Structures are given as C-alpha cells and as structure tokens.
Amino acid sequence: MKIDPYKPNDHLLVFTVPNFFVGCYPLEALLLSTLECFYNQSCMEQLYSYYHVPLHKSWTLPALNSSLSSSNETIESMVNQLMIAEWFENVNFSSYYNKCAPKSCIIEYNARYSPMAIINIVTGVLGGLSLGLQMLIRLALFIIEKLIAGFSFRSFSKSFLELFDFSDEEKSTHLLHVIVVIVILYAFYMHQAFDSDVIKKEIRKPSRTIYDNLIKQYPDSLNCSCSELSIQYYSFLNITAHFHQICSRDFVSEAWNVVNSNSWVLFLGIEKNYAYAGLAQLQAMVSLCKMSQDIVHDSLDQLLTSHLVNNQLLSLTLLKEHIQTLIHDFKIRVPQTLMNMFALIRMTTTANKLMVTYGTSWIFAFPPTRISHHTLHTVTTVTSDCNCALTPNCLIKNILGIQIGCYVTEAVCQSTIECPYDRHCLDLTNTSQPLDDSIEQSRFLTNSTFESVFNELMLEKLVHNLSYDAYFNRCAPSLCTRSSSNESNIIKGFTALVSLYGGVVIIGKLAAVIIVKLLRCRSTRVIATAN
C-alpha cells in the first residue's frame, strides 16, 4: 500500500507499507495482505506519523514478536486459523475425578492358592476322610455283627429304641453328638453346594459368528475389548440426505429459457415488479436451497469424520441406538446453526439499508432540476401498508402467489412454496413443468412458508446405512469375557463337607457333653427341706 499526500494532478510517493494491499473491495485486499509492517518498530512509527489526529500518541504498543508468528503469513491464513497462534491444554484430573465421584470400583485378577492354604485344605480333607472312614468301618462292623448273630425286625426295633434311651449318660451324649454333627454338616453342605459362583471365561479374538452366538447366550454379561479405541463413523456408517423437490430443479435457468423465447410476450400483461422480482424470488429459492445443501453436506462430512471413542465392542442393538441418537442430535443442532447464519445475513442486509436493483427497498432521489456536481441520496420505498425504512420485512404485493417486499430474502421467506407446484405461477408457456407432489410425497404442506421449510434444512429425510460387519472388523475385539452363575456345585459341597468333618466332630462332641451334663445336673438336683 502506498501513502502519498493528496494534491490535484500531483501524486508524490511518500511511503510504501510492505505487503499491505488495496483493491476493488477492502476485505479482499485485506485478506491478501500481511502484517509485516507491524513486526517492524520503525515501520509502525512511520505509519503512525501520517495520522493528522493525535490518535498516534496513545499507540504505545511495541512491534509484534516475530518469534511467535511469521511476519509473512497472510491475514486470510490467520483468519482461517481463527486468529489462534497456539493451543494450550491444561487437564485437571482431580476436578474430573471429583465430578465423576465413582461409587464403587471392581478389581479383577487371577490368583492361585498359597502354599499354606493348600496345606490347610489337604490336612482338613485327610483328617475328615480318616474320621469318616473310621465311622463307616465301625458302622459296617456293627451291621455285620448283627447279621451274623441273626438279624430280625424285633431285634432291630429293640436296638433302634435303645438309641433313644436317655437313662444312660454315655448313650445320650453319643446320640446328641451324632445329631449335632449331622445338623452342622448338612447346613455347611447346603450353603457350599447351592451357593452360586460366578464363572468367567475368556475368548480371544472371536470371529463374528462366535460373537453372535455369545451375545445371544450372554447378552448382559458379555464384554469385548476393542483393539482400536477410536473408530471414524464413515468406516461403517453412510448417511444420505434427501431434500425437497424445489432443490432438485434449476428454476432460474428454466425461467431464463422462457424469457429468451418468443413466448415471453405472454408475460407482458404481468406487472413490471413481478417480471423483475419474480425471477429474483426463484433465484433466492435456488440460492437458499444450495446454502442448505452445503450446510447439510458439510455437517454430515464433519459428523462422519468424527470418531466413535469406546474401548468396548457395542452390540448391534446398542450401536443402532447410538446412531439414532446421533442423527437426532444432528437434526436439532444443524438447523439451529443454519438459522443463526441466515439471521445474521438478513440482519446485515437490512441494517446496512442496502439498495435492491428492483427498486423495492431504496431508490435514488433526483432533484427537480439538474445541478452540476450534485450528490445523490436515497429515499425509502413507501406504500400505504409498508415503509421499508421502518419495517424492512413488510410486504408490498402478492402477485401470482409470490410475495414482493422490500428485500427479496424477506419476501421469499414469507411466501409459500405453492408457486413451484402451480403452472400459472411458474410458467404460462408450458415450457417448464411444475412440481408433482403425487410422484414424490413431501412431508411439507404446499401452503407452508418457505422460511418454515428452510428452517428444517429443506430436508425430507436422512437415510442411514449401517454396516455392523465393518464396525466389527474395525473394532477387531482382542478379548471377550463372559460370566455365568453356577447354581449347584455338588463336588464343592462334598469337599467342604469332608474338610470340615474333623473339626465339626470335635466341636460337636464337646457341645454334646456340655449339654448332657447341664441337663443331668438340672434333673438330679436335690432340694433340701427342714424337718
């Protein structure tokens, strides 16, 4: 950019700002420029000296630091990077942990019995077996003895009744001892044999067929770890957007074909405003359709290139639920982004009081007599119902179903989408075919405003195609674990029974002796009386 003092017919170059350009539009020139001058203190001071106001006295900022950013970088490049030179991250795990507030933690590990535990188990089993075998041998000898002596039902009854003879302390103690041992051992056996155990089994690198069988058998306890933690959605998901019929037709080109044909005379009876503004309405529809399509396609690309982060393989049901939630959030988030962008465009257009070439907003005010070097100014378009200076979104006329207002965008937003379906509105020459709602049923009514359709992205539906095979292959589960409960374990109960038998016999013997002694002491207590 060159700075020179203004004198008629005399341009003397005084100072050149390096790599700072001027052009047809200030914004385009600025984006191509660099901040090279602002990295040089002498260049900045010389630039400030050309301001004829004391503004430069308050500019005390030093030159930019070239070690932090390049002086040759264009402003467009900086804007594309959001004017951010470097990102800094600070992860506070303590805050995350406090927010998470874990309720419980589960630790899983493979462990074996220690040598001391093995010695205790073997000793208990051997002791229980020795006492048990001793008891079985005595019982067998007793039965053999009875058989040899001549066994009969009467003798058996007599022997059985003798067991319940509590007159003999030794017999009572022995019987109570047997009962106590049986009760305790039975209780231990029932607890150990029918106590459910959780059994875990590992399957390494299962195939899809094996996984499908496992998920059917163990839907709640099967867990598979993925080899790849982060998977991009596009590798297993495809989403196609279907837009309204309006977006599939180039009405502007079709309208210009009518204009360039000899049939244009059919439109000569239509008001001049429609002849001009009608084409602008169609062009606005096409432009807004393209804007919606670009936003949707860009958002879909951004969605599909994002990552599904999960270290566990999701089942087909859970993955479908996740995709449905993802698409639901997309339908809520993207329309809001589009509406915010469009609202900014509308506000900028109306706030700047821009003129429209069709003369529907502002027009030049010409003086009654021509004056040399007269400066033209603009005045607003005013009708009986509309003042574009006060209400830029008001409507002037409704011709053939098309609203005409101060600005094309404001008018087309308040118009309905009936015109593309009506031949009399779209084309009196039969050159362009109207839309047919019977061929492709739309979810929008024909009397819906264009703004209401546009606010929903002009979108009829989103069709997604999910490939679970592709997701499974990208996850590549390295290990699957499944858990099952074993409700009955007879071997475990028998082992516990044998190992505890020796100790229970001793404890039962001691308890039986104490109980019998107390009962006999109470029954034989002598009460002294005075004569």
LOKEGU-920391 format. One line per 2 residues: their letters; for each residue x, z, y of C-alpha. Coordinates in Angstrom, 3 decimals, padded with zeros to 6 digits. Example, Ala and Ser with C-alpha at 12.3 -4.5 7.8 and 13.67 -1.06 7.14 Angstrom:
<atoms>
as> 012.300:007.800:-004.500 ~ 013.670:007.140:-001.060
</atoms>
This chain:
<atoms>
mk> 000.000:000.000:000.000 ~ 001.312:-000.954:003.415
id> 000.817:001.080:006.589 ~ 001.126:-000.674:009.943
py> -000.192:000.025:013.470 ~ -003.303:-001.975:014.340
kp> -002.817:-004.463:017.143 ~ -004.820:-007.668:017.511
nd> -002.854:-010.621:016.147 ~ 000.163:-008.404:015.587
hl> 000.839:-006.717:012.245 ~ 004.143:-004.889:012.135
lv> 005.027:-003.317:008.795 ~ 005.960:000.328:009.267
ft> 005.833:001.994:005.845 ~ 005.044:000.991:002.244
vp> 003.569:003.540:-000.163 ~ 005.153:002.709:-003.536
nf> 002.758:001.605:-006.300 ~ -000.331:002.519:-004.291
fv> -002.671:-000.441:-004.023 ~ -005.656:-001.687:-002.072
gc> -008.125:-004.221:-003.430 ~ -011.658:-005.525:-003.371
yp> -013.020:-002.154:-004.473 ~ -011.280:001.150:-003.642
le> -011.997:002.610:-007.078 ~ -010.476:-000.299:-008.992
al> -007.375:-000.269:-006.778 ~ -007.010:003.498:-007.128
ll> -007.123:003.358:-010.931 ~ -004.265:000.824:-010.958
st> -002.134:002.931:-008.587 ~ 000.335:005.691:-009.414
le> 001.240:008.962:-007.703 ~ 004.877:008.022:-007.335
cf> 004.949:008.905:-003.643 ~ 003.613:012.399:-004.338
yn> 006.614:013.140:-006.546 ~ 008.951:012.489:-003.592
qs> 009.009:015.084:-000.820 ~ 010.362:012.707:001.848
cm> 007.740:010.089:000.966 ~ 004.980:012.698:001.263
eq> 006.233:013.912:004.654 ~ 006.474:010.382:005.978
ly> 002.972:009.622:004.702 ~ 001.531:012.748:006.338
sy> 003.176:011.878:009.651 ~ 000.867:008.884:010.109
yh> -002.227:011.029:010.353 ~ -003.196:011.342:014.018
vp> -005.086:014.560:013.421 ~ -003.438:017.948:012.882
lh> -004.550:017.864:009.260 ~ -000.985:017.351:008.035
ks> 000.032:020.718:009.486 ~ -001.965:022.502:006.798
wt> -000.467:020.438:003.967 ~ 002.309:022.664:002.726
lp> 002.165:021.760:-000.946 ~ 005.507:020.764:-002.463
al> 006.073:017.490:-004.270 ~ 004.816:017.147:-007.829
ns> 007.163:018.126:-010.634 ~ 008.346:015.026:-012.494
sl> 009.415:017.113:-015.485 ~ 005.795:017.970:-016.202
ss> 004.372:014.453:-015.982 ~ 005.600:010.925:-015.428
sn> 005.584:009.532:-011.914 ~ 004.921:006.026:-013.276
et> 001.686:006.967:-015.026 ~ -001.347:005.202:-013.574
ie> -004.294:007.169:-012.273 ~ -006.510:005.368:-014.791
sm> -004.381:006.742:-017.606 ~ -004.707:010.261:-016.170
vn> -008.481:009.911:-015.865 ~ -008.724:008.663:-019.441
ql> -006.944:011.867:-020.477 ~ -009.361:013.964:-018.364
mi> -006.502:014.748:-015.956 ~ -005.142:017.135:-018.599
ae> -001.378:017.192:-018.948 ~ -001.123:019.562:-021.899
wf> -003.361:021.663:-024.094 ~ -002.572:025.310:-024.798
en> -004.315:027.255:-027.519 ~ -004.466:030.989:-027.973
vn> -006.038:032.223:-031.204 ~ -007.097:035.849:-031.232
fs> -007.632:036.741:-034.873 ~ -008.589:040.323:-034.030
sy> -011.558:039.122:-031.957 ~ -012.574:036.722:-034.703
yn> -012.350:039.499:-037.294 ~ -014.473:041.825:-035.177
kc> -017.081:039.117:-034.663 ~ -017.106:038.303:-038.351
ap> -017.403:042.007:-039.285 ~ -017.051:041.491:-043.074
ks> -019.444:043.659:-045.058 ~ -017.532:043.522:-048.332
ci> -014.552:041.851:-049.959 ~ -014.212:040.779:-053.567
ie> -010.826:040.637:-055.279 ~ -010.392:038.696:-058.484
yn> -007.241:038.876:-060.561 ~ -006.128:038.518:-064.147
ar> -004.933:041.795:-065.674 ~ -003.879:042.998:-069.120
ys> -003.966:046.427:-070.685 ~ -000.920:048.539:-070.010
pm> 001.158:049.784:-072.981 ~ -000.168:053.328:-072.533
ai> -003.783:052.089:-072.558 ~ -003.117:050.115:-075.744
in> -001.568:053.199:-077.415 ~ -004.599:055.311:-076.436
iv> -007.050:052.731:-077.792 ~ -005.177:052.295:-081.082
tg> -004.832:056.063:-081.527 ~ -008.528:056.617:-080.847
vl> -009.581:053.855:-083.243 ~ -007.301:055.137:-086.020
gg> -008.494:058.693:-085.514 ~ -012.119:057.639:-085.565
ls> -011.608:055.498:-088.649 ~ -009.867:058.321:-090.535
lg> -012.640:060.802:-089.818 ~ -015.316:058.232:-090.510
lq> -013.789:057.218:-093.810 ~ -013.416:060.875:-094.716
ml> -017.114:061.414:-094.136 ~ -018.083:058.285:-096.064
ir> -015.900:059.309:-099.040 ~ -017.469:062.777:-099.162
la> -020.949:061.286:-098.986 ~ -020.116:058.810:-101.732
lf> -018.708:061.555:-103.969 ~ -021.814:063.671:-103.369
ii> -024.095:060.816:-104.380 ~ -022.017:060.045:-107.471
ek> -022.078:063.687:-108.465 ~ -025.829:063.811:-108.198
li> -026.221:060.631:-110.186 ~ -024.052:061.973:-112.973
ag> -025.917:065.292:-113.032 ~ -029.224:063.483:-113.402
fs> -030.900:062.409:-110.201 ~ -034.666:062.851:-109.794
fr> -037.148:062.838:-106.955 ~ -037.737:066.603:-107.310
sf> -034.058:067.391:-107.110 ~ -033.683:065.025:-104.135
sk> -036.581:066.760:-102.329 ~ -035.064:070.103:-103.014
sf> -031.669:069.030:-101.717 ~ -033.259:067.477:-098.617
le> -035.241:070.659:-097.838 ~ -032.087:072.719:-098.250
lf> -030.660:070.853:-095.312 ~ -033.277:072.451:-093.057
df> -032.664:075.930:-094.352 ~ -031.588:077.793:-091.237
sd> -031.125:081.105:-093.010 ~ -027.547:080.158:-093.793
ee> -025.375:080.048:-090.670 ~ -022.913:077.549:-092.152
ks> -025.640:075.101:-093.125 ~ -027.313:075.439:-089.727
th> -024.050:074.776:-087.946 ~ -023.302:071.793:-090.141
ll> -026.760:070.272:-089.597 ~ -026.686:070.770:-085.858
hv> -023.183:069.316:-085.778 ~ -024.391:066.155:-087.525
iv> -027.371:065.805:-085.175 ~ -025.232:066.243:-082.031
vi> -022.657:063.716:-083.237 ~ -025.314:061.152:-084.126
vi> -027.109:061.507:-080.776 ~ -023.926:061.243:-078.707
ly> -022.556:058.298:-080.684 ~ -025.893:056.498:-080.506
af> -026.035:056.925:-076.743 ~ -022.470:055.601:-076.342
ym> -023.156:052.683:-078.652 ~ -026.317:051.603:-076.799
hq> -024.507:051.806:-073.473 ~ -021.500:049.780:-074.598
af> -023.269:047.270:-076.835 ~ -026.010:046.308:-074.362
ds> -024.133:046.672:-071.098 ~ -023.940:043.187:-069.548
dv> -020.449:041.849:-068.992 ~ -019.622:039.071:-066.536
ik> -017.620:036.399:-068.303 ~ -015.720:033.886:-066.196
ke> -014.440:030.591:-067.460 ~ -012.139:028.146:-065.690
ir> -012.404:024.358:-065.966 ~ -009.504:022.444:-064.438
kp> -010.038:019.038:-062.823 ~ -013.533:018.422:-064.181
sr> -014.989:014.922:-064.222 ~ -018.289:014.069:-062.565
ti> -020.095:014.166:-065.930 ~ -018.720:017.610:-066.800
yd> -019.594:018.890:-063.327 ~ -023.184:017.616:-063.589
nl> -023.614:019.436:-066.906 ~ -022.128:022.638:-065.498
ik> -024.258:022.608:-062.350 ~ -027.392:022.261:-064.491
qy> -026.423:025.227:-066.686 ~ -024.939:027.481:-063.989
pd> -026.487:026.444:-060.650 ~ -025.946:029.834:-058.999
sl> -022.533:030.850:-060.293 ~ -020.544:027.594:-060.421
nc> -017.791:027.326:-057.804 ~ -015.402:024.402:-057.499
sc> -012.403:024.298:-055.155 ~ -011.676:021.002:-053.416
se> -008.174:019.561:-053.410 ~ -008.844:018.159:-049.927
ls> -010.077:020.666:-047.380 ~ -011.202:018.181:-044.686
iq> -013.172:015.015:-045.524 ~ -014.324:012.437:-042.978
yy> -018.012:011.644:-043.181 ~ -017.563:007.869:-043.138
sf> -015.820:008.041:-046.524 ~ -019.097:008.942:-048.258
ln> -021.845:008.511:-045.635 ~ -023.268:005.459:-043.883
it> -025.869:005.709:-041.098 ~ -027.692:002.638:-039.748
ah> -029.767:002.720:-036.570 ~ -032.933:000.621:-036.281
fh> -034.036:000.029:-032.683 ~ -037.303:-001.069:-031.113
qi> -038.153:-004.779:-031.224 ~ -037.505:-005.047:-027.493
cs> -033.809:-004.512:-028.138 ~ -033.681:-007.382:-030.641
rd> -034.705:-010.052:-028.120 ~ -032.868:-011.518:-025.135
fv> -035.836:-011.796:-022.800 ~ -033.629:-012.693:-019.831
se> -032.299:-015.864:-021.454 ~ -035.782:-016.792:-022.615
aw> -037.160:-016.255:-019.120 ~ -034.440:-018.416:-017.574
nv> -035.247:-021.158:-020.046 ~ -038.779:-021.093:-018.695
vn> -037.524:-021.085:-015.113 ~ -035.281:-024.087:-015.747
sn> -038.055:-026.013:-017.497 ~ -040.711:-028.122:-015.826
sw> -043.288:-025.560:-016.841 ~ -042.173:-023.242:-014.060
vl> -044.965:-024.701:-011.920 ~ -047.393:-022.581:-013.949
fl> -045.917:-019.506:-012.256 ~ -046.208:-020.777:-008.707
gi> -049.528:-019.040:-008.311 ~ -047.961:-015.693:-009.045
ek> -046.799:-013.577:-006.127 ~ -043.269:-014.135:-004.958
ny> -042.337:-010.489:-005.615 ~ -043.155:-010.847:-009.300
ay> -041.307:-014.134:-009.581 ~ -038.166:-012.332:-008.477
ag> -038.756:-008.746:-009.581 ~ -040.284:-009.720:-012.935
la> -037.002:-011.216:-014.082 ~ -035.223:-008.091:-012.859
ql> -037.602:-005.943:-014.905 ~ -036.785:-007.887:-018.062
qa> -033.092:-007.743:-017.272 ~ -033.342:-003.976:-016.726
mv> -035.060:-003.576:-020.099 ~ -032.326:-005.551:-021.818
sl> -029.591:-003.596:-019.995 ~ -031.121:-000.226:-020.813
ck> -031.522:-001.313:-024.431 ~ -027.852:-002.215:-024.557
ms> -026.980:001.094:-022.930 ~ -028.991:002.965:-025.557
qd> -027.443:000.947:-028.387 ~ -023.936:001.575:-027.089
iv> -024.573:005.323:-026.817 ~ -026.059:005.489:-030.321
hd> -023.311:003.407:-031.935 ~ -020.554:005.345:-030.158
sl> -022.152:008.651:-031.132 ~ -022.520:007.517:-034.741
dq> -018.884:006.436:-034.819 ~ -017.896:009.810:-033.427
ll> -020.076:011.584:-035.992 ~ -018.797:009.602:-038.959
ts> -015.156:010.012:-037.946 ~ -015.573:013.776:-037.675
hl> -014.714:015.965:-040.656 ~ -016.648:017.988:-043.158
vn> -014.491:021.095:-043.494 ~ -015.221:023.060:-046.653
nq> -012.926:024.261:-049.410 ~ -015.804:024.350:-051.901
ll> -017.492:021.360:-053.525 ~ -021.101:021.124:-052.349
sl> -023.758:020.273:-054.883 ~ -025.870:017.175:-054.329
tl> -028.790:019.274:-053.095 ~ -026.684:021.242:-050.610
lk> -024.935:018.083:-049.393 ~ -028.281:016.376:-048.750
eh> -029.498:019.406:-046.814 ~ -026.299:019.389:-044.775
iq> -026.664:015.665:-043.938 ~ -030.306:016.147:-042.952
tl> -029.292:018.966:-040.616 ~ -026.524:016.794:-039.202
ih> -028.922:013.914:-038.460 ~ -031.493:016.305:-036.997
df> -028.898:017.705:-034.596 ~ -027.860:014.133:-033.732
ki> -031.452:013.237:-032.770 ~ -031.584:016.238:-030.449
rv> -028.109:016.060:-028.905 ~ -027.618:012.340:-028.233
pq> -030.927:011.700:-026.367 ~ -030.089:014.585:-024.058
tl> -026.691:013.023:-023.344 ~ -028.318:009.674:-022.586
mn> -030.940:011.228:-020.307 ~ -028.289:013.131:-018.357
mf> -026.244:009.965:-017.889 ~ -029.259:007.898:-016.834
al> -030.444:010.634:-014.457 ~ -027.024:010.554:-012.764
ir> -027.253:006.768:-012.347 ~ -030.757:006.991:-010.863
mt> -029.788:009.801:-008.519 ~ -026.685:007.931:-007.311
tt> -028.686:004.761:-006.676 ~ -031.469:006.436:-004.717
an> -029.248:008.915:-002.841 ~ -026.981:006.124:-001.531
kl> -030.052:004.234:-000.212 ~ -028.795:001.048:-001.782
mv> -030.470:-002.213:-000.913 ~ -032.147:-004.311:-003.589
ty> -031.802:-008.098:-003.398 ~ -035.545:-008.429:-003.963
gt> -036.321:-006.628:-000.696 ~ -038.351:-003.858:-002.296
sw> -036.371:-000.855:-001.017 ~ -034.462:-001.513:002.200
if> -034.295:-004.614:004.409 ~ -032.264:-005.667:007.424
af> -033.893:-005.076:010.789 ~ -033.287:-008.069:013.062
pp> -033.585:-007.670:016.839 ~ -036.272:-009.728:018.567
tr> -033.581:-011.678:020.386 ~ -030.189:-012.685:019.073
is> -027.371:-010.665:020.620 ~ -023.719:-011.532:020.193
hh> -021.770:-009.124:018.013 ~ -024.949:-007.224:017.164
tl> -024.645:-004.739:014.278 ~ -027.439:-004.998:011.772
ht> -029.036:-001.876:010.374 ~ -031.505:-001.332:007.581
vt> -035.046:-000.010:007.520 ~ -037.063:001.155:004.543
tv> -039.859:-000.764:002.919 ~ -043.159:000.923:003.722
ts> -046.596:000.170:002.328 ~ -049.864:002.056:002.557
dc> -049.005:004.061:-000.572 ~ -045.223:004.031:-000.701
nc> -042.304:004.903:001.548 ~ -039.019:004.191:-000.221
al> -037.044:006.418:002.149 ~ -039.123:009.477:001.240
tp> -040.191:008.710:-002.322 ~ -037.810:006.258:-003.999
nc> -039.694:006.406:-007.313 ~ -043.060:005.371:-005.886
li> -044.725:002.122:-006.959 ~ -045.744:-000.764:-004.732
kn> -047.798:-003.012:-007.009 ~ -048.815:-003.602:-010.591
il> -048.768:-007.295:-011.463 ~ -049.442:-008.559:-014.981
gi> -048.755:-005.117:-016.409 ~ -045.347:-004.871:-014.704
qi> -044.820:-002.178:-012.097 ~ -042.999:-003.142:-008.921
gc> -041.388:-000.356:-006.937 ~ -038.572:000.470:-004.578
yv> -035.910:000.193:-007.282 ~ -036.007:-001.823:-010.473
te> -034.922:001.080:-012.678 ~ -037.583:003.395:-011.239
av> -040.278:000.772:-011.689 ~ -039.343:-000.228:-015.217
cq> -039.268:003.416:-016.308 ~ -042.874:003.853:-015.177
st> -044.010:000.561:-016.687 ~ -045.433:000.433:-020.184
ie> -043.981:-001.640:-022.995 ~ -047.146:-003.761:-023.219
cp> -045.691:-006.808:-021.447 ~ -043.391:-007.977:-024.298
yd> -046.460:-007.897:-026.570 ~ -048.646:-009.902:-024.143
rh> -048.206:-013.680:-023.889 ~ -049.896:-013.826:-020.481
cl> -047.403:-011.324:-019.117 ~ -044.320:-012.669:-020.820
dl> -044.723:-016.443:-020.775 ~ -047.604:-018.721:-019.805
tn> -045.788:-021.740:-021.197 ~ -045.799:-020.648:-024.862
ts> -042.048:-021.177:-024.865 ~ -041.274:-017.547:-025.660
qp> -043.125:-015.766:-028.436 ~ -044.377:-012.229:-027.743
ld> -043.553:-009.316:-029.994 ~ -045.811:-008.805:-033.004
ds> -046.500:-005.176:-033.853 ~ -048.195:-006.133:-037.123
ie> -044.965:-007.563:-038.563 ~ -042.804:-004.548:-037.802
qs> -044.798:-001.392:-037.226 ~ -043.347:000.733:-034.440
rf> -043.596:004.484:-034.100 ~ -044.185:003.997:-030.350
lt> -047.579:003.033:-028.957 ~ -047.765:-000.114:-026.821
ns> -049.135:001.910:-023.905 ~ -046.077:004.190:-023.960
tf> -043.949:004.117:-020.845 ~ -040.540:002.556:-021.130
es> -038.950:005.830:-019.989 ~ -040.531:007.777:-022.874
vf> -039.225:005.191:-025.346 ~ -035.823:005.108:-023.664
ne> -035.576:008.912:-023.762 ~ -035.767:008.635:-027.550
lm> -032.885:006.140:-027.588 ~ -035.208:003.150:-028.223
le> -034.696:004.294:-031.794 ~ -037.219:003.613:-034.516
kl> -035.359:005.350:-037.329 ~ -031.983:006.318:-038.700
vh> -031.329:005.247:-042.287 ~ -028.514:007.004:-044.081
nl> -026.885:006.146:-047.375 ~ -025.079:008.995:-049.111
sy> -022.611:008.352:-051.934 ~ -022.079:011.571:-053.852
da> -019.565:009.859:-056.146 ~ -017.394:009.006:-053.142
yf> -017.690:012.577:-051.839 ~ -016.816:013.989:-055.271
nr> -013.754:011.747:-055.540 ~ -012.545:012.690:-052.042
ca> -013.051:016.389:-052.770 ~ -011.298:015.985:-056.163
ps> -012.083:019.512:-057.435 ~ -008.957:021.011:-058.911
lc> -010.582:024.070:-060.457 ~ -014.127:025.126:-061.281
tr> -015.121:028.652:-062.284 ~ -018.440:029.610:-063.778
ss> -019.756:033.068:-064.537 ~ -022.196:034.167:-067.216
sn> -023.510:037.519:-068.381 ~ -023.138:038.690:-071.966
es> -026.137:040.960:-072.522 ~ -025.251:042.065:-076.087
ni> -021.797:042.851:-077.454 ~ -022.003:044.474:-080.904
ik> -018.260:044.308:-081.536 ~ -017.522:046.039:-078.233
gf> -020.065:048.753:-079.039 ~ -018.652:049.309:-082.548
ta> -015.097:049.506:-081.190 ~ -016.133:052.111:-078.632
lv> -018.042:053.980:-081.321 ~ -015.013:054.190:-083.621
sl> -012.577:055.122:-080.870 ~ -014.812:057.912:-079.608
yg> -015.837:059.239:-083.023 ~ -012.904:061.613:-083.467
gv> -013.341:063.302:-080.113 ~ -017.135:063.469:-080.455
vi> -016.837:065.153:-083.867 ~ -014.634:067.884:-082.453
ig> -016.809:068.378:-079.364 ~ -019.995:068.292:-081.472
kl> -018.553:070.856:-083.898 ~ -017.689:073.201:-081.050
aa> -021.094:072.761:-079.409 ~ -022.941:073.349:-082.722
vi> -021.043:076.579:-083.436 ~ -021.716:077.930:-079.933
iv> -025.405:077.061:-080.064 ~ -025.927:078.567:-083.549
kl> -024.052:081.756:-082.602 ~ -026.166:082.206:-079.500
lr> -029.409:081.630:-081.382 ~ -028.484:084.026:-084.197
cr> -027.284:086.651:-081.744 ~ -030.602:086.475:-079.952
st> -032.704:086.608:-083.150 ~ -030.817:089.591:-084.675
rv> -030.699:091.685:-081.510 ~ -031.676:095.302:-082.296
ia> -033.871:097.124:-079.796 ~ -033.225:100.913:-079.807
ta> -036.230:103.288:-079.493 ~ -036.304:107.056:-078.871
n> -037.947:109.399:-081.458
</atoms>
